[in-house]
Amino acid sequence: MSVDQKQVSKIVDAIGGKDNISAATHCVTRLRFALVDESKVDKEALEDIDLVKGSFSTNGQFQVVIGQGTVDKVYKELVQQTGVGAASKDDVKKASEKNLNPLQRAIKTLADIFIPILPAIVTAGLLMGINNILTGPGIFFEQALIEVYPQWADVASIINLIANTAFVFLPGLIGWSAVNRFGGSPLLGIVLGLMLVHPDLLNAWGYGSAEEIPTWNLFGLEVQKVGYQGQVLPVLLASFVLAKLEIFLRKRIPDAFQLLLVAPIALLLTGLISFIAIGPITFAIGNVITDIVVGIFEVAPILGGLIYGGLYAPLVITGMHHTFLAVDFQLIGSTGGTFLWPMVALSNIAQGTAALAMMLVLKDEKLKSLSLTSAVSAYLGITEPAMFGVNLRFRFAFISAIIGSALAGAFISVQGVKAPSIGVGGLPGFLSIFPEKWGSFFIGMAIVIVVPFVLTLVLGKMRKEK
């Protein structure tokens, strides 16, 4: 089924015309533009177009929510009408970076590093959830399922091995993505990350309980032989050094000798710097960050839950929520679980609930349909249609979702709800929670279903009366 060419023309006109487009691409649900001047966008006219389910600006890109499947057809028609060359996501990212300040560029860099590895981490979270169901006591019986049915024990063991792989070799995943982001060879990034968790090194998880720390003696300099399992900062900084060294060497070594010299020199120097300086320093910094975050939630869990649970959705608007992925990974690696991600799952549900309530508040059939479909999407972890298409358009719905999310965040923080991994941030999120905390998490889910729904209906009724 083809798209309405007139509606695509209206989209082009609403974003300032074809001369206002520097570059354009699309993802699964959205058109992504790098615009010459975002002030030329007529948002009211844009969001009045039937094809458009919402719009927002983030990280220097102006994004128009269209919907899965349809966006491909809209993009092809847009390219045909405007003559704008089909650009890759990297092209649009480079064009949009011109509009970013230093802080936004730093946040975008973290997002560019962590987002590509999320599918592996989310998959690990879902598999851990299945393993939790098989091995957790008190779910189906007083004993664990594998104790009642021992034939499932080895199946659970294999699932656990597969699920843990992404976290055991997390530095390898980060190294691949980070070195690629910094302009180096991704393959060298994988080698660097795996080097930091080599089995010859003392496992980082056993560092605190080790009676003796093995060392290298480099001409009188004692260097600890310690791995960096589950650590984020060491491989991030080491990847930056490796990429810059590789770029430096490639510019100065003749092509005929690059294969023999560039990779060995870059890896050797980066390895030495990593074990001598980068690793120990960033390992200490990572532990301090972990201690601060954990300390805040231990001293004032209600306050911490209220703040993070309430602020997560506004952070999504700015793109700053991506910075907390590094904190989640650090918490998982250092303490075995994160108490931040469960609040993310509840925040997504809250946005979906507010959008669902708007279906009863609104009279416009197009918006009612959008409210329903975007609510389902948010319940499955994709919140952009609900947030940008419905809730932010009617601010009271967005505020209602924030209030529900903050209350639920405070509750589960007091209850000590944690996740051993990042999973699907919606209704399936309970699979990634430690089974012994399912009850508390389900109460949190009830809060983000009831509170935003009731508040949105009440505020919507008050708005109509006014």
N, C-alpha and C positions, 0 to 999 in steps of 0.2 A: 504494500500500500504506500503510495507516494504522499509527500507532504504538500501542504498548500503553499504555492510559490509566493502568494501575496503576503502570507503571514511571515515568511522568511524575510521578505522585503521590508516589512514593518519592523522586524527585529534589527535589521541593518540600520534603518532610519533612526530607531530609538536609541541605538548606541552611538549615534553621532555621524552615521554615514560611513561609506567604505573608506574615505580618506582618513577617518579617525582610527582605523585598524592597523596597528603595526604588525601584528602576527595573530594567528588564530589556530586553535586545535580543539580537541575534545577528549573527555574521558568517558567513563561508563554512563554517566547521567547528565554531564554539563558541557556547555560550550565554554571554552577558556580563551579570553582575549587579552592581549597586551595592547592597550589603547594609547593613543597620542595624548588625549586629554579626557580624563574620566568625568570632568565637570560638564561635558557635552551630552552625557547620558540622560535621557528622559526616563527615569525609573517608573513613573506612573504609566506612561504610554507603553513601556516595555512589559510591565507585569499585567497589562490589560489585554495582552495578546494571548489567545487560547493555547498556543503551543508552550508558552512560558509558565513554569511553575514556581518561579522565584528568581532572585538575582542578588549578588553580593560581591563585594570587593575584598580580596585578601592577598597578601604577599605580592602586591603590585599587579595582580591579575583581576580582571573583571569577569565574573563567572555567571552564566545564565543557566539555570536548572531547566532541563527539557524532559528528561526521563529516559530510562534504559531502552535501547533499540531505536527509538525515534530520533535520538540525538545524532546517530550516524547519518540518517537521511537528511536531517536539517543541516548538518555540517557540509555535506556534499553539495546541497543546493546553495548554501551560503557562499561556498568557494566559487561555484559556477556564476553566481550573480555578481559577486564583488571583484572577481579576478585575483583575489588574495591567494597566493600560493599555499598549498596544503603544507602546514608546518608541523614539525614534531613537537612533543611536549618540551623537549630541551630548548628548541628554538624560542618558544613562547616564554619559557623560564628566563632565558638570557635577555630577551627583550623587556620583560617585566622587571628585571632586577634594577634597571635604571631608575625606577620609581621608589626604591627601598632605601630606608636609612640604615645605619650600621647595625642597630639592634634587630631590625626586621631581617637583614641579611643573615645574621647569626642564627636567628630562629629558623629561617628558611633552609639554611645549611643543615641543621639538625634534622629538619623534616625530610630533606632530600636523602639523608643517610638512613634514617630509620624506617621510613615508609616502605621502601623496596623489600625490606626483610620481614615486614609484618605478616605476610601470608604464611611464612614458615613458623612464626611465633604463635599466630592464632591457631594454626593447625595443631601445634604442640599443645596448646591450651585445651583444645577440644579432645584430643587423645588422652591428655591427663584426666579430663573429666570422665571419660569412659573407664580409665584405670581406677579412678576414685570410686566409681559405682561398684566395680568388681571387688575392690580391696577394702572399702570403708565399712566398718562395723556399724550396725544400727540402721542401715538403710532399708534392707528387706527383712533381715533377721537380726537377732542380737549379735550374732557373729558376722564376720565378713562373708560375702557371697562365695569367695574362693575357699573358705573353710567349710562351708556347707556342701559345696560342689568342687572338690579338689581338682577335678579334671580341667577346670578353668584357670588354674593357677599359672600354668605356663603360658597360656594365652595372655593373661594379665601381665606377665613378666615381659613378653615380647612387646606388647602395647606400651608399657612403661619405658622400655629401651628406646623405642621409636620416638616417643613423646619427649624424652629427655635429651635426645641428640641435639636439638636446636639450642638448648641451653648449655650443654656440655661444651659445645663448639661455638658458642655465641661470639667470641672474638673473631672467629673465622668469617662468620656472616657479616659482622660489622666491618671487619677489615676489607672484605670484598666491596661493600657498598661505599665505605668512606674513601678508600683509595680511588675508586672510580669517580666519586664526587669531586675529589681534589685534583683530578686530571692525570692520575697515574694508571698503571696496568692493574685491572681487577684481580688477575691471577696472582700477582705479587701480593696483593692485599690479603688473599686467602692464605697464602703461605705465611705471611706475617702473623695473622690472627692465630693460625694453628701452631705456629712456633711459640706463641705466648702461653699455650696450654699443652705443650709437649709432655708426654708421660714421664720423661726423665726429670722434670721439674717437680718440686714439692707442690702438691695440689693446694690451691688457695683455700679450699674449704677445710683443709687440715692444718692450716698455718697456725691458728690459735692454740691448738692442742699438741703441736709437735714439740717433743722434748729437745730436739736439736735441729737447727736450720742448716741444711747443706749449703756450701758456698763454693764459688770459684775463686782462685787466687790469680789475679791478673797483674803480674809484676808487682806484687805487694798490696794491690787493692783488693779487698774482700768484697765480692759481689754475691748476694744471696741467689740461690737457685730456686726461685719461687715462681709458680705459674700464676696466671691471672684469670682463672675460671670465673665466669659470671661477672667480670668487671667490664666497665664501659669506658671510663676515662683513659686507661693505659693504651687501649687499642685505637681510640680516637686520635690521640695526640701522636702516637707512633705512625698511624696511617698518614697523617698530615706530613710528617717528616719524610716518610718513605716516598710519597708522591712528589714532593718538592725536590728531593734528592734525584729521583728518576728524571724529572723534567730538566734539572740542572745538568745532569750527565749527558742526556740525549742531545742537548744543544752543543756540547763540547767534544763529544767522542765521535769520530768518523763512522759513517754508516756501516762500513765493513767490519768494525770491531764492536758494534753496539751489542750484538747477541752475546758475545763473550764477556763483556765488561760491565754493561749498565746494570743488569739485574743482580749479579753477584756483589758488586760494590755497594749498590743501594741497599740490598738486604743485609749485608754484613755490617755496614755502618749503622743502619737503623736498629739492627739487633743489639749491637753493642750499646748504643745510646739508650735503647729501651730497657735493657736489664740493669745498666749502671745508674741511669737517672730517671727516665720517663716513668718506668714501672713503679719504683719505690715512692716517688713523689706523688704521682696521681693515685696510687693505691691508698696512700695516707689521706689525700684530699677526698677521695671517694668514701672512705670510712667516716670522715668528719661530716660530709653531707648526709650520709645515712644516719649517723648518730643525731644530727640536728632534726631531721625529718621525723625519725622515730621518737625522739625526745619530745617534740611538740605534741604528737598524738598520744604519748604516754601521760604527759602532764595535763593536757586539756583536750581530750578526745572529742568532746562535744563541740568545742570551738573549732578545732581542726576540721571535723566533719562538716560543720555548718559552712565554713569558708570554702573548702575545696569542693564540697557537693554543690554549693550555690554558684561558685565562680566558674566551674568547668565549662558550662554552656557559653557564657560570655567569652571565655578564652578561645573557644572554637571559632568565634567570629573573627578574632584577631589572628588566629593561626598559632597562638602561643601554646596551645595544648600539646603540640608536638614535643615541646621541650620536656614534658613530664614522662615521655616514653623512656628517656635515659634514666630518670629517677626510678621508674618502675623496674627496669632491668637491673639497676644497682641494688634495689631493695630485694629483688628475687635472688640475686647472686650472693648478697651479704647475709640476709636473714631467712631465706627460704620461701618468702612470700611477700606480696605487696598488698597494702591496705588501701592504696589509691585507686587501682583499677576497678575494684567492685563499685566504687562511687561513680566511675565513668559509665558502667553498665546501667546503673540506676538513673543517671542523668539522661541517657538516651531514651530509656523507658518513659521518663517524665515528659520529655518533648513529644514523644508519640502520643501519650495520654492527652496532653493539652490540645494537640492537633485533632485527636478523635473527638474531644468535647466540642471543638469548633464546628464540627459537622452538624451538631444540634443547635448551635448558636446562629450559624449563617443561613441566609435564604438563597444566595446565589448558587445555582446548581453546579457551576464549574468549580467554585471554591469548596462546596460540600464534597464533591468527588475528589478534589485534590486533598482535602483534609483526611479522607478515609485512606486513600492510597499511600499518602506520606506517613500516616500513623503506622500502617503495617510495615513500611520500610524502616521506620525508626525502631519498632519493636524487634526488628531483625538486625539492628546495628547501624543502619545508614540514616543519619538524622538530617542531612542537608535539605531534602524536600520539605520536611516538617518545620525545621527552624526557619529557613529562608523563604519558603513558599507560603507558610501559614502563620506561624507563631510570631515572628518578628514583624510581620505585616500588621498584626493585631497585637500590640505590645502586651496587653493584659494576659494573653495566653502564654507568652514567653515568660513573663514575671511569675505566673502561676506555676509553670514548670520548674523555674528556679527555686521557688519556695518549697515545693514538694521534694526536689532533689536535695536541698540543703537539710531539710528535716530527716530525710532518709539517710543522708550521709552522716549526720550526727548520731543517729541510732546505731548504724552498723559499726561506726568507729568505736562507740562505747562497748559494743559487743565483741570487738576484736575480730571482725570478719576479714579474712585474707584470701588471696588467690595465689596458687603456686605458679600461675602463668597468666599471660594476657589471652583472652578468648574473644568470643563474639559479644560485642557490647550491647546486648539487648535482652530479650526474654530467655534466649538460650545461655545467657551468661552464668547461670547457676552451676552449669557443668564445670566451670573453671574455678569454682569456690571449694575450699576444703570441706568435705562432706559434713564434718561435725558442726560447721557454721551455716549449713543450709537453712535451718529454721530461722535464724536471725536474718539471713539474706532474703528469705521469702517474706518476712515481715517488712523489710525495707522495700521490696517490690510492691507490697500492698500499699505502702505509704505513697509511692510515686505513681500508683494507679488511681488511688482514691483522692488524694489531696489536689493534684493538678486538675483532675476532672471536675471536682466540685467547685474549686476556686474559679476555673474558667467559665463554668456555667453561671455562677453567681455574678462575677464581674461582667460577663457578657450581657446578662439580664439588666444589670444596673446601667450599662452603657446604652442599651436600647431605650430604657426609660428616660435617660437624659436626652 
